[in-house]
Amino acid sequence: MSNAPLIVRSFRPTHVPRIAETPAASGSPVPLLDLGRALRQQRIACCQWTGFDRPEWWATGRGEVALLVDRVAAARFDALAARHGFRRVVPPFGRTLPGIAEYLGTDPVTGVLLCLHVHYRLVVGRHDTARYRLPVEQPVLAEAVRARPFPIPSPEWALILFVLRTALRTPQPRLLPATWSGTAEALEADVVFSRLEAALEQHLPAVPYPCFEGCLRALIERDDERWHREAARLRERLAPLREGPPIAALAAAAATRLGRLLGHRSSLARAGNGRARGGRRLASGGVIVALVGGAGAGKSKAAAALETWLAPELSVLRIHAGRPPRSLATLATGAALELVRRFLGPHAERSAILQRLYTLHSRCTALDRLRLCAKASRFAARGGIVIAEQYPLRQDTSLMDPTNAALAAASPQWPLVRLLPRAEEDLDARIPPPDAVVLLRVTPEVAAARKVGADTNDARECDPLLADADSNGARVVDADRPFAEMLHELREVVWQAL
């Protein structure tokens, strides 16, 4: 890597913005600045090989930081990224590219998710199209210009990589976009063409300078016919570096297109109990995050906000174990209960039939809860993130129907009714414990004020987990504060649990 100044000189005043010394002035998220500083200290060669001129894109979480890293330092980079809060993620089925690793981090100031696409090999192309591996990693890293948060390519390599990426992408647009021409013209301004020609000759002899220049001139002049001709010629010369998409990638792309056609994608995007959202999965394995707290703590609102935050980038499942999707048996027993109540009127509560229906309905609800939590456990085992409300805990008996305990005490002559509470406990004991418990702690006065019609005495009633959160390993978040402040801390707590 060259010993150029830390402040990057711009190719043009509007092309590469100067990176200031302070995070606030630069606009770069603190985790990226810290990671870039650590990479320099550890002498790990890296380079933000594309997109460096669009900080408003990747610094706000709308795009990815495309980082080229020395392949020899892959293990060190992985450890360093984890130390700075970045989590290794796995793309959805069929979208994995060899030589590329993906990481997600979070900006503690804004809460946006930051995406890192780490290239150990320079691969150009999508997962479902032809891709080319360009064997120029070492010269690009060796001649990189130091900048913050990460080094960037020298002007010559920046132009070479941009023209190659543009020419090798498929499918090609019929008309050249004006942004392509503008970017090529801006990059060309600081290029020393004798160095560019020497770089091509030494490191990429398959691309002779006249061929490259033909592509560049057509791109800048927006000559569509010449561009398609020159780009096809360039792709032909680089054919030995070409690799077709695997069958799995083509199948995944076809499934995505079919889903869009049928509207399946939009239905999955809607929030709902037991519906998964997002795509990437945690490489280290998923987690079940249980949100607990008393009435008025804002658990449902917090769960929805966490899902909205994580789902655009990660595979997320939000569930409410207290209201699991009802099976046909649960629906049938519930309908029968309602019919018996209406038929018997005021004498319904003393009916043996009603009590047996209560028993059966409660058992069916417990089975529904077990099925939902088992689904959540399998989802987390595949690397997904589960945000769970009222997830059954060993110390929590709030999900058990209190009517069953009363019936068991009042009807000792009925063995079926008497055994019901024990059966519910047995079903809940089969539910896997959550990986992390977050307690939204709210004072009784605030809880009563938030829940219309709630009594302060009711708000004081809490299960053992709420009374002694530390002994149960729960992370405590103060839910008395305004929701925006509470959510800011909740995001940090949940991210640390991933």
N, C-alpha and C positions, 0 to 999 in steps of 0.2 A: 504494500500500500504506500502511496506516495506521501511525502511530508508536507503536503499543502496545508494552508491555514485551516483551523477548525471552522471558521466561518466560510461557508461555501460561496464562491463567486458565481454570479448568475450567468447563464448562457445568454440571456437577454433580460432586461429589467423586469419583464412580466413573466419570464419562464420559470426560473427557480427562485423562490423567495429566499431572502437572507434569513438564516436561522439565528435568532437572538440568543443571548446568554441565559435569559431567565425563562422558565416554563410559561409564565403568564404572557410574556411578550411574544414568544414563539408560537403559542397556540398548540404545541405538541403535548399530548397527554403525558403526565408525569411517569407512568410505568414505561412508556417508550423511551423517554429520556434516560431513565434509570437503567433500562436494559442496554441502551446504546453505550452508556458510560461504562457499565460493567463489561461489555464485550471489548471495549478499548483497553480496559485495565487487564483483562485476561488475555489480551492479544489474540482474540479470535477473529480471523479475517471474515468480513461480511460486507455486503453491499446491497443497498435498496435499488435493485436493478431496473425497476419500472415503477411508474406512478409517483416518483419522488417530487414531481412538479405539481402534484395535486394534493397538498396537505389538507385542504378543506374536505377532501373525500375520505381519506383513510383516518385522519385524526378525529373525525366525528363518528366513526363506526359505520359509515355508509359503504366503505370499500375496504380492501385488504392491503396490508403492508407486504409487498412482495420482496422477500429478503433472500439474497444468495449468500450461503454460508459455506465455508470450507468443509468439505465432506469429512476430513480427518477429525474435525472438532465437533462432530455431530453429537456425541455423548455429552461433551462439556456444555454445548449450547443447550441441550435438553435440560440439564441440571440447572443451568443459570436461568433459563426461562421459568422453570418451576419455582426457583427461589424468588423471582420477582412477580409471582402471582399469576403466571400464564399456565393454562391447563392444556395438555395435549388432547386433541379431539380427532375423531375418525369420521371421514365423510360417509354419506349414505352409501348403500350397496351400489356397486358399479361405478362409483365416482372417484375411486382412489387412483392416484397417479404415482408410479414408482419414482423415488427420488424427491418427493415433496411431502413435507409434514405440515400439519395445521395446528395452530395454537389459538386460544382465546384468553383474553385478559379483560379486566374491567378498569375503567377510569374512576378513581375514587371521588373525583370532583363532580363529574357529570353523570356517572353511572352507566355510560355507554359501553358496549362490548367492543373490544379492539381485536381485530383479526390479523394473525400473522400467517402468511403462506411462506414457509421456509423451503427454499430450493437448495438441495445438495447437488442436483444436476439441473442444468439449464434446459428445461423442457418447455417448448412452445406448442400450444394447442390445448384443446379441451379434452375432457375424458371421453366424450362420445364422438370425437372427430379424429382425423389423422393428426399425429403429433410428431415433433421433430426434437431430437436431443442435440443441442449445439455444444460441441466439445471445446468451449472457450471459457470455462469457469475460472481457471487459474489466471489468465491474462486480465480478465475483467476485475478480479479481486486484487491483483497486484497493482493495477493502475488506477484503482478507485481513489476518489477525492474525498478527504475527510470532511464530514458535515454532521450536523445534529438533526434528528436523533441518530441517524445511521449514515455511513459513507454512501456516496453515489458514484455512478460510473464516470469515467473521464468523458469529455465531450465527444471524442471519437467513438468510444464504445457505446455511449448513449445513443448516438445516431445509428450505428450499425445494428444494435439490438432493436431499435424502434422500426427500422426499415424491414428487418428480417421478420419480426413479429407480425407486422402489417401484411407482408407479402405471403406469409405462410398460413395465415388464418383462413379457415374455411367455414362456411361458404363466403365468397367475396361479394361485397355489395356491387350492384350494377353501376352506381355512380359513386365517385370518391367523395367521402364526407369532407366538408371544409375544415373540420378540426384536425384531420389527418395531415392535410397540407400545411395548416398553420403550425402544428407541432414540429413537423419535419423542417420547415423553414426556420423556426426558432432554434432548434437544435443545431442546424447547419451553421449558424452565425459564428459560433466559437470553435468550430472544427478546423484543425490543421490537416488538410487533405493529404499531405505527404505522409503524416503519421497514420492516417486512416488507411491509406493504400498499403503501407508497410504492415499494419496489423492484420489486414485481410490476407496478404500474401504469406505471412508467417503462421498465423493461427487458423485461418479458414480458407485454404487454397481452393476449395471447391467453389468459392464465390469470387471470380475474377473482378477486378475493379471496374471494368467497363459494364459488366452486368449489374453490379451494385449501383453504379452511377446512372444507368438507364432507369432503374427503379426509382431512384431518388428524384431525378428530373421529372419523371412522369407524375410522381407524387406531389411535388411542389407546384408543378404547372397544372395539376388536376386534369391531365390528359387521360381520360378513362380508357380509351382504346389501347394506347401505348402501355398504360399501367397493367392491364390484364395480360397483355402479351409478355411484358418483361417479368411480371410476377410468376406467370406460368413457366417461363424459362428458368427463373430462380428455383422454383419448386422442383423442376426436373433435375437440376444440378445437385440439389440436396436430397434427392430420392433415397440414397443409401442411408441417410439418417432418419428416414421416415418409418413410423410404426403405426399400423392401423389400430382402430379401437377394438378392445376385446369384446367378445359376445356379451359378457355381463353388462358392459357399459351401454351397448346398443339396446339390450333388453330393458335396462333401467330407463334409458331415454325414451324408448317407445312407451313404457308404462306411464311415464310422466306426461307425455303428450296425450295419451288416451285418457288419463285422469283429468287433464284440463278440458278435454273435449266433453267428457261426461259430467263435468262440474264437481268431481270427487275432491279435487284439491280445495275448493272453497268450503266444502262441507267439513273437511278435516281442520280447516283453519278456524272454524267457529269453536269458541270455548264451550266445553261441556264435560260432565262428569264421566271420566273414563275415555276421553278422546285425546289421542296423541297429537302433538304439534311439533314442528321443526324437523331437523334432519341430522345434524352432526351428533355424535355420541362421545362421551368421555372415554378416552383410551384406558384410563385407570379403573374403569368400572363406574356404573351409575350409583346414585344415592336416592334414598327416600328421606325427604325432609318433612318432618311432622310439625305443623304449626299448632300450638296449644295455647290456651288462655281462657279467661273467664268471659262471660257475656259482656259485650260492648268493647272487647279488645280490638275488633276490626280484623278478625282472622280471614273472613271471606274476601274482604277488600284487599288485604295484603296478599292472599294467594293469587287473586286475579292479577294484581300488579306484578308479582314475580313471574307469572306465566307470560304476561305481555312483554316483560323485559328479556326473558331468556329464550322464548320460543322462536324469534326470528333466526337464531343461530344454532340452537341446541334442540335436541329431541326432548320434549317436555310433556308430562302427563299430570294433569291436575285432577285430584279426586276428593270427594267428600265421603269419608267412611261412615258418617252418621246418616247419610242419605244415599245408600248404594243403589245402582240401577235395579229395579225390581224384576224378579223372575215371574213367569206365569203363575207359579204356585203362590208367590207372595201377593200378586194381584188378585188371584182367586180367593184366597183366605181373607184379604182385606175387604173385598166386595161382599163376602159372606158375613163378615162382622157387621158391616154397615146395614145389611138387610135384616139381621137378627135384632140389632138395636132399634131399627124403625118398627119392626113387627111387634116386639115385646114392649116397647115404650118404656115407662118408668120401672118396670120389673126386670129389665134386661140385665142389670148388674148382678142379680141373684140367680141367673140362669146358668145351669151346668153346661149347656151347649155353648153359651157365650164364653165361658171360662176355658173350655177346651179349644175353641177357636182362637182365643188369645194365645194359648199355648202354641198352637200350630203356626200362627202368624209370626210370633216372635222367633220361633225356630227358623222359619223361612227367611226372615230378615237377617238373622245371624249368618245363615248360609250365604245370602247375597253379599254380606259384608266380607265374609271369608273369600268368596270368589273375586271380589273387587281388589282386595288387598293382595291376593295371590297374583292377579294380573299385574298389579303395581310392582310386586317383587320381581316378576319375570322381566318386566320392562326395565327396571333398574339393573338387573343382571346383564342386560344387553347394552348397558352404557347410557341409558336414559336417566333423566332427572324427574323424580316424582315429587310434586308439591301436594301434601296431604293435609286436609282438615279433619279433625276429630279422628285421627288414626288411633286404633286401640293400643294402649300402653299397659304395661304390667300393673301399674299403680292406679290406672284409670278405670272406674266402673260406671262412668257416666253414660256409656252407650247401652248398658243393659236396661231392659224395660223394667221400671220399678213396679209396674202392675203385676209382673210375674212373681216377684218376691212377696207382694201382698197376698196374691192368690195362694201361694205355697203355704204361707203362715195361716191363712184362713181356711184352707181345705186340706188338712193333713190326711184325710181319708182317700184322696185321689193321688196315687203314686206318680202318674204322669205329670200332673201339675207340680207336685212336690220336687220332682227331679229337674224341672225346667231351668231354674237358675244355674244349677250345676252344669247342665248341658250347654248353656250359653257360655259359661266360663271356659268350658272345654273347647268350644269352637274358637273363641277369641285367643286362647292359649296357642292354637295352631297357626296364628297369624305371625309372620316374621316381624321382629322388632324393627323400628326405623333406624336409619344410619345416623340421623341427626335430629335432635329435638330443639325447637326454638320456642321459647315461652314469651308471649306478648303479655307483659305484666301491666295491668291497669288497676288503679285504685277503685274501691267500691263506689265512691262518690262520682268519679268520672264515668264509670261503667253505667251507673243508674241514670246519669244525665244523657248518655248516648242512646240507651235503649228505652224507647218510649214505653211507659207503663211499668218499667222494672222497679223493683224495690231494692233499697240499699242493702237490706238484710239478705236478699236473694243473691246479690252480687258478692257478698262476703263468703258465701258457701263455695268452696273450691275443693278439688280433689287433692290427694297427697302430693302430686307433682307440682301443683301451683303453690302449695304451702312450703315445699322444700325443693326448689328447682335445682339447687347446686348438687344435692345428693343424688339426683337422677341424671346428671350430666347434661342438663338443658342449658342452652345459651339464652340469656335473658335480655330482652329488648324492652325498653321503656315505652309503653304504648299510650301513656298519658299525653305525650307530645302531639303536636299537629301531625297529620298523616305523612306529609312530605318529609318531615324530619325523621319520623320513625322509619319510613321506607328507605331512606338513605343508609341508616345503620343496618337495617334488615338485609339489604343487598350485600353489604360487606360480610355480615355473619354467614349468609347462605353461600357466598362465593368461597369463603374459607372452608366450608364444609364439603365442597366439591372435590 
